[in-house]
C-alpha cells in the first residue's frame, strides 16, 4: 500500500458494505440495493455509495447522530449490568456514564455492527451477509486505522515483553476476543523463558530423556495452565466482559421445541431439551472413534511404508522412494481431514446450540480431536510402538513391499533381515525436531503467504466473474474513473481492503495450543524445544499483528470472556504430558537402548508403575498449584468484589438508610430495663398472672437479680465448712 | 423426664446461664456474678436468678424488648445482604422485613447468643463461657422445646423418608449446621436404597468379588457424592446461608501481624500472612506421616500377633489368647489416638486461623487422617498384604512367639509349618462383616449409653465438689427447697438440662462419612454391606434425634453453608474406592484363590493395569456425572439468580429510569436523516470543506444514495453483454 494522505483518514466511515451483483439481474439488484440502504437508514445510519468495480458497489455507512449512538451504548451497558456481566452499576446520566468510562473504538464498532446485523425484532436492521435475502451483501467491514496500525507494529518490533496496557490497547481496537488471543500468546511467551533457559542448561548437562527435565517441565506446564486460568478471569473482569457468554444473541438456525417464561427475568425463552441435545452429543463418541481409526490408519500406513522403505527396502531409488509416504500423507490427509471437518460441522449443527458461542465451542472441540490425532499420533507411534515393539513388528512390514515392488530388482531387497534388523534410535529425536522446528517455521511462512495468494486468487476469480458479465466486450473500465479526484486514493484503498480475507482468531489459538502440546508431551526427547518455540513465538506474535493489519479486513470486535475450549485442551495436554513424559523417560532411561536398538530390560509392571506414580504426583501437584494460585490476590476479582459491594452499599444508603433509626438491643438495656420495663412488668402483672409473668416479676431490674444472687451464693457458702469461712 | 406442665412452658426464657462458684471464694464469686448480670443487662436482657444447687446459680435471661430484638435481627439481615450472603435485599421497613420473612427460632436464639458472647467492641456482652474472667460461667444454653421435641420424635418414628419441610423444621429449631447433618444423613439414607437392593440381588446371584457389583457401586458412590455437592448448594441458598462462612466473627486467639484497610469495604482487617501460615501448614505432612507410622505399626503388630496366634500357634489357651491383640489394641489405641489428637489440636492452633470455621475445618482434616488410618488400615492389611504376600510373610511372624511363649508347652507349637501354611480366605470377609455390622451396632449403643454415663459421672463429680465445699457436714439441702411451688417443676427440669452434655455434630457426621468409606472401599467383598447400613441408618437418624432432645443440652443454632471438609472426604473415598475395588476384584477374581489359599497367577502388570484403567474410567465417569448434574435445575440457585436480578432491576427502576428517555439509534433514522440532518450537512458544508464533509455531502438522504446506486448498477450492467440486456 502506498503511504499517503488516504491512509490517514477513514472519512468518518464506520462500516463499509460490499454489495456485489455480478450474478443478479439488474432489476433485482436495484430493488435489493434499495432495501439495503433503507434498512441501514432505518437504524440511524447515514449512507454514501461509490463504485466498487468488478460488478460491485461500496456502500459507506456512518452514525447519523453521535448522541443517539451514545444512547445505544448506554443501553447496552445497562443491559450488561442487569445480566450481571458488569459488577458496577453505570451512572444515572448518559453523559456522566460516558465520561466515567469513555466509549472505546471496539465497543463503538461492535454496537454498530450489532445494529446492522441483529434481527429486526431486537432493534437491528437484520442484515446477514451472504445469507438469504442478503446474498448480495458480500461483506460488512470496518476500515483499518492505518495510523494506529503503523504505530502498533513499530512499537512491537522494538519491545520484547508486552505490558497489560498494550493488551488493553488491542482490546480497545479489536475487541476482547482478539485481545485474549494476544494476551494468551504473550503470557505463554513470557512463561517460555524459564523452560527455554532450563532446557538449554539441561541439554548441555543432562542430555536427552532426563527425568529431572521431565519433572521440571511438568511443573512448569501445570503452573502455566493454572496461572492462565487465573489470569483469564482477571482480564475478563478488567475488560468488563466476565460472563458475557450468557447474554449472547441466539443463533438464527437454532430450533426450539417449546417456549417457556424464564422464572427469573420473566422473559420468554426458547427451549431445546437438554436431554435431547445430550443424545445428539453422544454421537460425538462414534465420530471421535471413527476419526481416530481413519486418521490413525492413514498415519500408521504412511509410517509403516516409511519404515519399510528406509529400513527394510534395499533396492534402487531408495532416496527418492523415501518421499513416497510423505506424498501419500500430503495428498490424502487434507482430503480426509476436510471430509471429517465437514462431518463435524454437520454434527455440530445437528446438536442445535442456542448461541454462536456454544456452537463454536462444540465445533472447536471436535476439530481439536482431529488436530490432536494428526499432530501427535506420528510421534506416539514412534515412541510407543516402533521403539518397544519394532523388532516384533518390522518383519511384518513386508506387506508394504507392494508399494516398491516395481522398483525392486530382486526379492531380497524386499525382505527384512530376519535377525539383524535394528531399530533406528534417532528416529524419535528427528521426528520431534521436525515437528518443533521445521514445521513451525513452515507454518509461519504459510500463514503469511497463503492469505496473499488467496487474495490474489479471489481477485482474479472476481475479475473473471465480472469479465464474464461484461462478456468479451473489452476490459471493464477502471472503477475509479468516475471518482472525485480528492477521494480517488481513499476509495482505491477501500476497494483493496474489500478484497482482503476475514481474520479467524481460532486458527491462531489452535496453533499455539498444539505447540504447547509438543512441549508438554515430548520435549523431554529434545530439551531445546522451548528455545525453538520462544524464538518462533516472538516472530509469531508480530507476524499475527502484521497479518491482522495488512492481510486481513479489520476484524469485527467481538467480546469473549475466555479462550474457551482451548483452556480445557491445555489442561488435557498437561495431564497427558505427565503420562507420556514418564513413559518416555522410563523407556529410554540412561539413553538405555539395548544392543539390538530397542530398550533393554523393560518390564510391563515397572512401566505401569512409573506412569501411575507420575500421574498421581501430577494430580497432587496440580491441586497444590491450584490452591496456591487461588490464594493470589487478583486485581480483577478485587475490582469486581468492590463494584458489587459499592452497588449494594449505594442501594443500602439510598434505600435502607432508615437502618440508623432501627433500635439496638443495647438501647433496651440500662435505663429502659430499670424504668419503663419494670413499670411495664408491674402493670402487666396486675392485669394477668400467667406463670411466665410471675416468673419474670420476682426480680425487678438487674440490681435486684444481683442482690438475690448474692443471697443465694452466701447461703450456699454458709452451708460450707467453717474452715472455708475462716479463709474469707 | 416426667410429663407435666413444666415441659409445656419455657417461661419465655431465652437463655440460661449456669454460674458455678464451688471453687471460688465468696467475695470474688459475688463480684463476678454482679459483673455477669450487669453485662447481660447492658445488651438489653432481662434477668432472673434461681438456685441451681451444687454450688451454682441459674441465671435466666430473656429479651427485654421484642422491638429492640427485631432491630437487631433486621440489622443482621442487612449485614448478610451487604456481604453477599443473601441475594435479595431486605425490605426497607423493619416491620415489613419481618412480615415478609418471619423470624425463626434458631435465628432468634443465634442472635441473642451472639449478643451475649460477641466481644464488647462488636456490640456484644463479651461473655465467653469457661474462659478468662468468665471461668465461672459453666454454660450458656437455651431450653428444650419439649412439646416440639415430642412431636418431632413421634413423627419421625412413623415416617421412613423425610421431606425437605422436615429439614426446614430442624433448621428453624436447631440452626443450619445441625440441619445440614440431618439433610446429609437423610440423602445418604435415601440413596442407600439402591445399593441395598442391588447388593442383595448381587449377593444372591453374583456372589462376592463381582466386578459388576464393583462397577455399579462405584457409579452409585460417584453419583451420590456429586449429587450431594449440588444439593448442598441448593439447601444453602434455600436457607439463606450461602457464603456465610465469609462473615464469621474472628477467633479470639487469632494473632495478626499487621493491619490493613480492606480495599473493597474500607474496613480495617487484621492480616496474618498466608505464606507464613502455609509454612506452618506444611508441618501437617510430617504429622500425617508420623501418625501413619505410629498407628500403622500398632495396627500391624496387633494384626501380626493375631495371625500368629490364630494360624501358627498351636498350644494351649489358644481360644483365649486370640483376644490378646484385641486387648492390646483397645488399650493402646485410645491412648495413642488421644496423644495424636492433642498434637493435632496444638498444630491447628499454631496454624493461627482467623475464624472458628477455618480452625475447625483444619482440625477436622487432621483428625480425619487418624480416623482413616484406624478405620481402614486393618482391612487394607488383610486385602493387600496378608492375602497376596501371606505365604511369604507368615513364616517371619515367629517374632511374635514371644507374646505366647509362656503358654507354649514345646517349641513346635510356636513354629509355622514350613510349607503347609495356608492363608485363611475367610479372614477378609469376616473383617468386613465386623466393621460394617458389629462395629456399627456397638457404636450406636455406645452413642446412646455413653452420654448417659458421662452425665451421671459428671453429676456425681459435681456433687462431690459441692460436698467437699460443704465438707462432711451432712447432705446439702435439696436445691429446690426455696423455689416457689409453681416453679418447682420447671426449675427441676432446668437443673436437669444444665447437667446435660453439649452436642457435637462433627462426630455424628464423621461416623456417617466413615461408614460411607466402607461401602465405597470394601463393599465388593460383602455386597450386603448397604443392607446393613440402611437398617443401621434408619435407627441412627432417630437415635440422633433422641440424643439431641433428651441426652444433650439444646444446641446453640450455628449457621453453616456446607458439611465442610466431609465433602472432600467423600470425594476422596469415592476415588480411593475405584482403586481398592478394582484391585480386590482382580486379586480375588472368580473367587480365585489358588490351592494354597493365596490368589493364583496374579501378575504385577495386570494388577496395575486393572487399577489404572479402573481409575481413569472413574475419573471420566465423575466428570460426566458432574456435567450432567450441573445441568439439573436447582431451585435454590434459581431463587438466588432471581433475587439478584430483582435487586438490580429494582435499583434500575428506581435510579436508571431515565433510560426510557435515552435516544434510540432508530429514532435518528428515517425522518431525521432526511430532514434535519440533510439540512445540517448542507449548512456545515457551507462553513468548512474538510474531505470528510465533502465525502458525506455528496448524497443527501438515503433516497439519493439509492438513486446513485441504481445509476452505478445500471452503468455496470450497461457494459455487460447485449444478450443479458435482452433477458431483462
Boltz contact constraints between the chains, C-beta under 6 A:
constraints:
  - contact:
      token1: [A, 11]
      token2: [B, 692]
      max_distance: 6.0
  - contact:
      token1: [A, 11]
      token2: [B, 695]
      max_distance: 6.0
  - contact:
      token1: [A, 12]
      token2: [B, 692]
      max_distance: 6.0
  - contact:
      token1: [A, 21]
      token2: [B, 713]
      max_distance: 6.0
  - contact:
      token1: [A, 26]
      token2: [B, 717]
      max_distance: 6.0
  - contact:
      token1: [A, 26]
      token2: [B, 728]
      max_distance: 6.0
  - contact:
      token1: [A, 29]
      token2: [B, 713]
      max_distance: 6.0
  - contact:
      token1: [A, 30]
      token2: [B, 710]
      max_distance: 6.0
  - contact:
      token1: [A, 30]
      token2: [B, 713]
      max_distance: 6.0
  - contact:
      token1: [A, 33]
      token2: [B, 709]
      max_distance: 6.0
  - contact:
      token1: [A, 34]
      token2: [B, 706]
      max_distance: 6.0
  - contact:
      token1: [A, 37]
      token2: [B, 702]
      max_distance: 6.0
  - contact:
      token1: [A, 37]
      token2: [B, 705]
      max_distance: 6.0
  - contact:
      token1: [A, 37]
      token2: [B, 706]
      max_distance: 6.0
  - contact:
      token1: [A, 41]
      token2: [B, 669]
      max_distance: 6.0
  - contact:
      token1: [A, 41]
      token2: [B, 673]
      max_distance: 6.0
  - contact:
      token1: [A, 41]
      token2: [B, 702]
      max_distance: 6.0
  - contact:
      token1: [A, 42]
      token2: [B, 669]
      max_distance: 6.0
  - contact:
      token1: [A, 43]
      token2: [B, 665]
      max_distance: 6.0
  - contact:
      token1: [A, 43]
      token2: [B, 666]
      max_distance: 6.0
  - contact:
      token1: [A, 43]
      token2: [B, 669]
      max_distance: 6.0
  - contact:
      token1: [A, 44]
      token2: [B, 665]
      max_distance: 6.0
  - contact:
      token1: [A, 44]
      token2: [B, 666]
      max_distance: 6.0
  - contact:
      token1: [A, 44]
      token2: [B, 668]
      max_distance: 6.0
  - contact:
      token1: [A, 44]
      token2: [B, 669]
      max_distance: 6.0
  - contact:
      token1: [A, 47]
      token2: [B, 702]
      max_distance: 6.0
  - contact:
      token1: [A, 47]
      token2: [B, 705]
      max_distance: 6.0
  - contact:
      token1: [A, 48]
      token2: [B, 699]
      max_distance: 6.0
  - contact:
      token1: [A, 49]
      token2: [B, 705]
      max_distance: 6.0
  - contact:
      token1: [A, 49]
      token2: [B, 708]
      max_distance: 6.0
  - contact:
      token1: [A, 49]
      token2: [B, 709]
      max_distance: 6.0
  - contact:
      token1: [A, 51]
      token2: [B, 712]
      max_distance: 6.0
  - contact:
      token1: [A, 55]
      token2: [B, 716]
      max_distance: 6.0
  - contact:
      token1: [A, 57]
      token2: [B, 709]
      max_distance: 6.0
  - contact:
      token1: [A, 57]
      token2: [B, 712]
      max_distance: 6.0
  - contact:
      token1: [A, 64]
      token2: [B, 668]
      max_distance: 6.0
  - contact:
      token1: [A, 64]
      token2: [B, 673]
      max_distance: 6.0
  - contact:
      token1: [A, 64]
      token2: [B, 677]
      max_distance: 6.0
  - contact:
      token1: [A, 65]
      token2: [B, 668]
      max_distance: 6.0
  - contact:
      token1: [A, 68]
      token2: [B, 663]
      max_distance: 6.0
  - contact:
      token1: [A, 68]
      token2: [B, 665]
      max_distance: 6.0
  - contact:
      token1: [A, 68]
      token2: [B, 668]
      max_distance: 6.0
  - contact:
      token1: [A, 71]
      token2: [B, 662]
      max_distance: 6.0
  - contact:
      token1: [A, 71]
      token2: [B, 663]
      max_distance: 6.0
  - contact:
      token1: [A, 72]
      token2: [B, 665]
      max_distance: 6.0
  - contact:
      token1: [A, 74]
      token2: [B, 662]
      max_distance: 6.0
  - contact:
      token1: [A, 82]
      token2: [B, 648]
      max_distance: 6.0
  - contact:
      token1: [A, 92]
      token2: [B, 655]
      max_distance: 6.0
  - contact:
      token1: [A, 92]
      token2: [B, 656]
      max_distance: 6.0
  - contact:
      token1: [A, 94]
      token2: [B, 662]
      max_distance: 6.0
  - contact:
      token1: [A, 115]
      token2: [B, 665]
      max_distance: 6.0
  - contact:
      token1: [A, 264]
      token2: [B, 641]
      max_distance: 6.0
  - contact:
      token1: [A, 264]
      token2: [B, 642]
      max_distance: 6.0
  - contact:
      token1: [A, 264]
      token2: [B, 645]
      max_distance: 6.0
  - contact:
      token1: [A, 265]
      token2: [B, 645]
      max_distance: 6.0
  - contact:
      token1: [A, 274]
      token2: [B, 631]
      max_distance: 6.0
  - contact:
      token1: [A, 469]
      token2: [B, 720]
      max_distance: 6.0
  - contact:
      token1: [A, 470]
      token2: [B, 719]
      max_distance: 6.0
  - contact:
      token1: [A, 470]
      token2: [B, 720]
      max_distance: 6.0
  - contact:
      token1: [A, 471]
      token2: [B, 721]
      max_distance: 6.0
  - contact:
      token1: [A, 486]
      token2: [B, 691]
      max_distance: 6.0
  - contact:
      token1: [A, 604]
      token2: [B, 605]
      max_distance: 6.0
  - contact:
      token1: [A, 605]
      token2: [B, 604]
      max_distance: 6.0
  - contact:
      token1: [A, 605]
      token2: [B, 605]
      max_distance: 6.0
  - contact:
      token1: [A, 605]
      token2: [B, 608]
      max_distance: 6.0
  - contact:
      token1: [A, 608]
      token2: [B, 605]
      max_distance: 6.0
  - contact:
      token1: [A, 608]
      token2: [B, 608]
      max_distance: 6.0
  - contact:
      token1: [A, 608]
      token2: [B, 609]
      max_distance: 6.0
  - contact:
      token1: [A, 609]
      token2: [B, 608]
      max_distance: 6.0
  - contact:
      token1: [A, 612]
      token2: [B, 612]
      max_distance: 6.0
  - contact:
      token1: [A, 631]
      token2: [B, 274]
      max_distance: 6.0
  - contact:
      token1: [A, 641]
      token2: [B, 264]
      max_distance: 6.0
  - contact:
      token1: [A, 642]
      token2: [B, 264]
      max_distance: 6.0
  - contact:
      token1: [A, 645]
      token2: [B, 264]
      max_distance: 6.0
  - contact:
      token1: [A, 645]
      token2: [B, 265]
      max_distance: 6.0
  - contact:
      token1: [A, 648]
      token2: [B, 82]
      max_distance: 6.0
  - contact:
      token1: [A, 651]
      token2: [B, 651]
      max_distance: 6.0
  - contact:
      token1: [A, 655]
      token2: [B, 92]
      max_distance: 6.0
  - contact:
      token1: [A, 656]
      token2: [B, 92]
      max_distance: 6.0
  - contact:
      token1: [A, 662]
      token2: [B, 71]
      max_distance: 6.0
  - contact:
      token1: [A, 662]
      token2: [B, 74]
      max_distance: 6.0
  - contact:
      token1: [A, 662]
      token2: [B, 94]
      max_distance: 6.0
  - contact:
      token1: [A, 663]
      token2: [B, 68]
      max_distance: 6.0
  - contact:
      token1: [A, 663]
      token2: [B, 71]
      max_distance: 6.0
  - contact:
      token1: [A, 665]
      token2: [B, 43]
      max_distance: 6.0
  - contact:
      token1: [A, 665]
      token2: [B, 44]
      max_distance: 6.0
  - contact:
      token1: [A, 665]
      token2: [B, 68]
      max_distance: 6.0
  - contact:
      token1: [A, 665]
      token2: [B, 72]
      max_distance: 6.0
  - contact:
      token1: [A, 665]
      token2: [B, 115]
      max_distance: 6.0
  - contact:
      token1: [A, 666]
      token2: [B, 43]
      max_distance: 6.0
  - contact:
      token1: [A, 666]
      token2: [B, 44]
      max_distance: 6.0
  - contact:
      token1: [A, 668]
      token2: [B, 44]
      max_distance: 6.0
  - contact:
      token1: [A, 668]
      token2: [B, 64]
      max_distance: 6.0
  - contact:
      token1: [A, 668]
      token2: [B, 65]
      max_distance: 6.0
  - contact:
      token1: [A, 668]
      token2: [B, 68]
      max_distance: 6.0
  - contact:
      token1: [A, 669]
      token2: [B, 41]
      max_distance: 6.0
  - contact:
      token1: [A, 669]
      token2: [B, 42]
      max_distance: 6.0
  - contact:
      token1: [A, 669]
      token2: [B, 43]
      max_distance: 6.0
  - contact:
      token1: [A, 669]
      token2: [B, 44]
      max_distance: 6.0
  - contact:
      token1: [A, 673]
      token2: [B, 41]
      max_distance: 6.0
  - contact:
      token1: [A, 673]
      token2: [B, 64]
      max_distance: 6.0
  - contact:
      token1: [A, 677]
      token2: [B, 64]
      max_distance: 6.0
  - contact:
      token1: [A, 691]
      token2: [B, 486]
      max_distance: 6.0
  - contact:
      token1: [A, 692]
      token2: [B, 11]
      max_distance: 6.0
  - contact:
      token1: [A, 692]
      token2: [B, 12]
      max_distance: 6.0
  - contact:
      token1: [A, 695]
      token2: [B, 11]
      max_distance: 6.0
  - contact:
      token1: [A, 699]
      token2: [B, 48]
      max_distance: 6.0
  - contact:
      token1: [A, 702]
      token2: [B, 37]
      max_distance: 6.0
  - contact:
      token1: [A, 702]
      token2: [B, 41]
      max_distance: 6.0
  - contact:
      token1: [A, 702]
      token2: [B, 47]
      max_distance: 6.0
  - contact:
      token1: [A, 705]
      token2: [B, 37]
      max_distance: 6.0
  - contact:
      token1: [A, 705]
      token2: [B, 47]
      max_distance: 6.0
  - contact:
      token1: [A, 705]
      token2: [B, 49]
      max_distance: 6.0
  - contact:
      token1: [A, 706]
      token2: [B, 34]
      max_distance: 6.0
  - contact:
      token1: [A, 706]
      token2: [B, 37]
      max_distance: 6.0
  - contact:
      token1: [A, 708]
      token2: [B, 49]
      max_distance: 6.0
  - contact:
      token1: [A, 709]
      token2: [B, 33]
      max_distance: 6.0
  - contact:
      token1: [A, 709]
      token2: [B, 49]
      max_distance: 6.0
  - contact:
      token1: [A, 709]
      token2: [B, 57]
      max_distance: 6.0
  - contact:
      token1: [A, 710]
      token2: [B, 30]
      max_distance: 6.0
  - contact:
      token1: [A, 712]
      token2: [B, 51]
      max_distance: 6.0
  - contact:
      token1: [A, 712]
      token2: [B, 57]
      max_distance: 6.0
  - contact:
      token1: [A, 713]
      token2: [B, 21]
      max_distance: 6.0
  - contact:
      token1: [A, 713]
      token2: [B, 29]
      max_distance: 6.0
  - contact:
      token1: [A, 713]
      token2: [B, 30]
      max_distance: 6.0
  - contact:
      token1: [A, 716]
      token2: [B, 55]
      max_distance: 6.0
  - contact:
      token1: [A, 717]
      token2: [B, 26]
      max_distance: 6.0
  - contact:
      token1: [A, 719]
      token2: [B, 470]
      max_distance: 6.0
  - contact:
      token1: [A, 720]
      token2: [B, 469]
      max_distance: 6.0
  - contact:
      token1: [A, 720]
      token2: [B, 470]
      max_distance: 6.0
  - contact:
      token1: [A, 721]
      token2: [B, 471]
      max_distance: 6.0
  - contact:
      token1: [A, 728]
      token2: [B, 25]
      max_distance: 6.0
  - contact:
      token1: [A, 728]
      token2: [B, 26]
      max_distance: 6.0
